[in-house]
């Protein structure tokens, strides 16, 4: 069981946000190529932003029900990217779009809110998408994306033979609890945050696609603190 939680900051649209996320310690940067999202960037913009990334920080391209040709073109435009499927794509769709292993991909699982989370068969889902690099867990709401909602982590299966990425309503205040709850249940755990690190406008509403550098720093610090705590517990007899 890996005790290092990898971190993806998603929905970035500005150079300064990319640069700060990298300097704060993010492992991956997500770009939303779904044109109905308020955080959408086109392929040219995603390529410009991804070009700023140093070695060993991974660009992730998020799609919702895109064609295989669109995915292939994006992967060509952003070399080294991981693909994230967040729509209704079948396992066959994912494999075809990523040229059967030429590009690694994440598959989002939309976990119901409330007690219905217990009925989601994550073990079967991970088996169905066994070619995915990881299964990303997000809340099931109307439309696509988790809308910053948190599902009941404790209702997921106790043992999932897959790498998992926890998403959905994460903030610096709750990510430690999420890590402690899910880390023992899977091969490895990563976390993915978007709305939880966004800036707030003068009206008190989030500025979607605009990140707050202090929130990014606090979020990554909270993840590292959770890792340190679990490592300490693992070392105790």
Buried (B, 14 or more C-beta within 10 A) or exposed (E): EEBBBBBBBBBBBEEEBBBBBBEBBBBBBBBBBBEEBEBBBEBEEBBBBBEEBEEEBBBBBBBBEBEBEBBBEBBEBBEEBBBBBBBEBEBEBBBBBBEEEEBBBBBBBBBBBEEEBEEBEBBEBBEBBEBBBBBBBBBBBEEBBBBBBBBBBEBBBEEBEBBBBBBBBBBBEBBBBBBBBBBEBBEBBBBBBBBBBBBEEEEEEBBBBBBBBEBBBBBBEBBBBBBEEBEEEEEEE
